[in-house]
Amino acid sequence: MEKKMIAFCGLDCAACPALFAAKRLSLEERQKVADQWSKEFNASIKAVDVDCVGCTVREGVHVGHWSVCEMRLCGLGKGLSTCADCPEFACTKLESIFKMVPAAKDNLMGLRAK
């Protein structure tokens, strides 16, 4: 089992198929993920978008919304490792991700408990 790599919002980047897509997934497999995400998130996602080094890593390839992600930008601006470290946890920025991915909240709550 891979070690968790928790994003600002609580998503586990290590569990995301985009994290090591360039090394692990064929173009066909990336297209399957892109099709799944397009349906899940009601967005147009291409196979080439299924490639990312994780949102807490500044250099390298990132999923398309990385540069405008409100939670990531906020966390970086405050010098945080994740939103779990924020004195304003859990702010309204996190509501939508928690609804879509309840495990994200669990991950951040686990970090806060440490």
C-alpha positions in Angstrom: 0.0 0.0 0.0 1.3 3.4 -1.0 1.9 6.1 1.7 -0.8 8.8 1.6 0.0 12.1 0.0 -2.6 14.5 1.3 -3.5 17.5 -0.8 -4.5 20.8 0.7 -8.2 19.9 0.4 -7.7 16.4 1.9 -7.7 14.4 -1.3 -5.1 11.6 -1.2 -3.0 12.3 -4.3 -1.4 8.8 -3.9 -4.8 7.3 -4.6 -5.4 9.4 -7.7 -4.8 7.8 -11.1 -3.3 11.1 -12.4 -0.4 11.2 -9.9 2.0 8.9 -11.8 0.1 8.6 -15.0 3.0 9.2 -17.2 4.9 6.3 -15.6 2.0 3.9 -15.1 -0.9 4.4 -17.4 -1.1 3.8 -21.1 -2.9 6.4 -23.3 -5.9 4.0 -23.4 -6.0 3.7 -19.6 -5.7 7.5 -19.3 -8.6 7.9 -21.7 -10.7 5.7 -19.5 -9.9 7.8 -16.5 -10.6 11.0 -18.5 -14.0 9.6 -19.6 -14.9 8.7 -16.0 -13.8 12.1 -14.6 -15.7 13.9 -17.4 -18.9 12.2 -16.3 -18.2 12.5 -12.5 -17.3 16.2 -12.6 -19.5 17.2 -15.6 -16.4 18.6 -17.4 -14.5 18.0 -20.6 -11.3 16.2 -19.5 -8.8 14.8 -22.1 -6.5 11.9 -21.6 -3.5 14.2 -21.6 -5.0 15.9 -18.6 -4.6 12.7 -16.6 -1.1 13.4 -15.5 0.0 15.1 -12.2 2.7 15.2 -9.6 0.4 16.3 -6.8 -0.9 19.7 -5.8 1.6 20.3 -3.0 4.5 19.9 -5.4 5.2 23.2 -7.1 7.3 21.9 -10.1 6.1 19.4 -12.7 3.0 18.4 -14.6 -0.3 19.1 -12.8 -4.0 18.4 -13.5 -5.6 21.4 -15.3 -7.3 23.2 -12.4 -4.2 23.1 -10.3 -3.2 26.7 -11.0 -6.6 28.1 -10.0 -7.6 25.8 -7.2 -8.9 28.0 -4.5 -7.9 25.7 -1.6 -4.4 25.2 -2.9 -3.8 28.9 -3.5 -5.2 29.7 -0.1 -3.0 27.1 1.6 0.1 28.2 -0.2 -0.6 31.8 0.6 -0.9 30.9 4.3 2.2 28.7 4.2 0.3 25.6 5.2 1.0 21.9 4.5 -2.8 21.2 4.2 -6.0 22.8 5.2 -5.9 20.7 8.4 -3.3 23.2 9.6 -5.5 26.2 9.1 -7.0 28.0 12.1 -10.1 28.6 10.0 -10.6 24.9 9.3 -13.1 23.9 7.9 -14.0 26.9 5.9 -16.6 27.2 3.2 -14.0 26.6 0.5 -13.9 22.9 1.5 -17.7 22.2 1.5 -17.9 21.1 -2.1 -14.9 18.7 -2.0 -16.2 17.2 1.2 -19.6 16.5 -0.4 -18.0 14.9 -3.5 -15.3 13.0 -1.6 -16.1 12.4 2.1 -12.7 10.7 2.6 -11.1 14.1 2.0 -12.6 15.4 5.2 -11.6 12.2 7.0 -8.0 12.6 5.9 -7.9 16.2 7.1 -9.6 15.3 10.4 -7.0 12.6 10.9 -4.2 15.1 10.3 -5.8 17.5 12.8 -6.0 14.8 15.4 -2.2 14.2 15.4 
